[in-house]
Amino acid sequence: MNFLTKFPIFPGFLFCLGLYVAILPMGSTSSSMFDFFTPESKPETDIIDLEGFSHIPVLRGGRVKPMDSVARNTLLVLRNKRTALDESGTKIPAIEWFA
């Protein structure tokens, strides 16, 4: 005797269970399949500690340098200057550009 003929409601149960898992929120989170269609919220602008970031040691060219030195040398190679320009044309430090 075939399993589906013995329990004819089983395919419908599996279908409903699949809908429940895909559409309704899971567990304690409020996320569901339809969260994909909601517009993205703008992320808050993260404030970077540039002073701490500039002192991170980096291995480059066989020596350990601070991140600030790597940023300045990278700008020097790319732009022939140790400062960069932002969108409005004002000068910004190399470490801020690099971050």
C-alpha positions in Angstrom: 0.0 0.0 0.0 1.3 3.4 -1.0 2.1 5.9 1.8 0.3 8.8 0.0 -2.9 6.7 -0.4 -2.7 5.7 3.3 -2.2 9.4 4.4 -3.7 11.7 1.7 -3.4 14.8 3.9 0.4 14.5 4.2 1.3 16.5 1.0 -0.9 19.3 2.1 0.7 19.2 5.6 4.2 19.5 4.1 3.1 22.4 1.9 1.7 24.3 4.8 4.7 23.5 6.9 6.9 24.9 4.1 4.9 28.1 4.0 5.1 28.5 7.7 8.9 28.2 7.7 9.4 30.5 4.7 7.0 33.3 5.4 6.3 33.6 9.2 9.0 34.9 11.6 11.4 32.3 12.9 12.1 31.9 16.6 12.6 35.1 18.6 13.7 37.1 15.6 11.2 39.2 13.6 12.8 38.4 10.3 11.0 36.6 7.5 11.3 35.9 3.8 9.6 39.3 3.0 12.3 41.3 4.7 14.2 41.0 1.4 11.6 43.4 -0.1 11.8 46.1 2.6 13.9 49.1 1.8 17.4 49.2 3.4 17.7 51.5 6.3 20.7 53.8 6.0 23.5 52.7 8.3 24.7 55.1 10.9 27.9 56.7 10.1 30.6 55.0 12.0 33.2 57.2 13.7 36.6 55.8 13.3 39.3 56.5 15.9 41.9 57.9 13.4 44.5 58.3 16.1 44.3 54.7 17.1 43.9 53.5 13.5 47.1 55.4 12.5 49.2 53.5 15.0 48.2 50.0 13.9 51.4 48.1 12.8 51.5 46.9 9.2 54.1 44.7 7.5 54.9 46.2 4.2 58.0 45.7 2.1 59.6 43.6 4.7 59.4 46.1 7.5 56.8 46.9 10.1 55.4 50.5 9.7 52.5 52.4 11.3 49.3 52.6 9.2 49.8 56.3 8.9 53.1 55.8 7.1 51.5 53.3 4.7 48.7 55.7 4.0 51.0 58.6 3.3 53.3 56.5 1.1 50.3 55.1 -0.9 49.1 58.6 -1.6 52.6 59.7 -2.5 52.7 57.0 -5.1 49.2 57.6 -6.5 49.0 61.3 -6.3 52.6 62.6 -5.8 51.3 64.4 -2.7 50.9 63.3 0.9 47.3 64.7 1.3 44.1 63.8 -0.6 41.1 65.8 -1.7 37.5 65.0 -0.7 34.4 65.5 -2.8 34.2 69.2 -2.0 37.9 69.8 -2.8 39.2 70.3 0.7 42.4 68.6 1.8 42.1 65.7 4.1 44.9 63.8 5.9 46.2 60.6 4.3 45.0 58.4 7.2 41.5 59.7 6.8 41.6 59.0 3.1 43.0 55.5 3.8 40.4 54.7 6.4 
